[in-house]
Amino acid sequence: LPIRDAEVQLLAYRPSSAAADFTTALQQIAPGLYQGNLSFPLPGTWDLNVKVLHGEDRYEMVQRLDVLPQT
């Protein structure tokens, strides 16, 4: 079932440079569907940590990705 009306945060960590880390809130655009605009300040490896708070429940998901340089 979709998680509705939750507080959703995306934390972006750059393992090689903590100074570039950032956090952004995701907005619910449909029941259980959240989105946000991301602009990575540097290319390279990033760890994304999505944190969902819904009442007393807490969910987390971590995903590593590579951001390519702009061409």
C-alpha positions as CSV (number, residue, x, y, z in Angstrom):
1,L,0.0,0.0,0.0
2,P,1.2,3.5,-0.7
3,I,2.6,5.5,2.2
4,R,0.5,8.7,2.1
5,D,1.1,12.1,3.7
6,A,4.6,11.2,4.9
7,E,7.6,13.4,5.5
8,V,10.2,12.4,3.0
9,Q,13.8,13.7,2.9
10,L,16.6,12.8,0.5
11,L,20.1,13.1,1.9
12,A,22.9,13.1,-0.7
13,Y,26.4,12.2,0.5
14,R,29.5,12.4,-1.6
15,P,32.0,10.0,0.0
16,S,35.0,11.8,-1.4
17,S,33.9,15.3,-0.3
18,A,31.5,15.9,2.6
19,A,31.5,19.6,1.8
20,A,29.2,18.9,-1.2
21,D,26.6,16.9,0.8
22,F,23.0,18.2,0.6
23,T,19.5,17.5,1.8
24,T,16.2,18.1,0.0
25,A,12.6,17.5,0.9
26,L,10.4,15.4,-1.5
27,Q,6.8,16.5,-2.1
28,Q,3.9,14.1,-2.4
29,I,2.4,14.5,-6.0
30,A,0.0,11.6,-5.8
31,P,-1.0,9.2,-3.0
32,G,2.3,7.5,-2.0
33,L,4.3,9.1,-4.9
34,Y,6.9,11.7,-4.0
35,Q,9.3,13.7,-6.1
36,G,11.8,16.5,-5.9
37,N,14.3,18.4,-8.0
38,L,18.0,17.4,-7.6
39,S,21.0,19.2,-8.8
40,F,24.3,17.5,-8.0
41,P,27.0,20.1,-7.5
42,L,29.8,17.8,-8.5
43,P,30.2,14.6,-10.7
44,G,31.3,11.4,-9.1
45,T,30.0,8.8,-6.6
46,W,27.0,9.7,-4.4
47,D,25.1,7.8,-1.7
48,L,21.4,8.7,-1.6
49,N,19.6,8.1,1.7
50,V,15.8,8.4,1.5
51,K,14.2,8.8,4.9
52,V,10.4,8.5,5.3
53,L,8.6,9.4,8.5
54,H,4.9,8.5,8.8
55,G,3.5,8.8,12.3
56,E,5.6,6.5,14.5
57,D,6.9,4.6,11.5
58,R,10.3,5.2,9.9
59,Y,11.6,3.8,6.6
60,E,15.0,4.2,5.0
61,M,16.5,3.2,1.7
62,V,20.1,3.8,0.6
63,Q,21.3,3.7,-3.1
64,R,24.7,4.5,-4.5
65,L,24.9,6.2,-7.9
66,D,27.5,7.8,-10.2
67,V,26.9,11.3,-11.6
68,L,28.6,11.8,-14.9
69,P,30.3,15.2,-15.7
70,Q,28.3,17.5,-18.0
71,T,29.4,17.4,-21.6
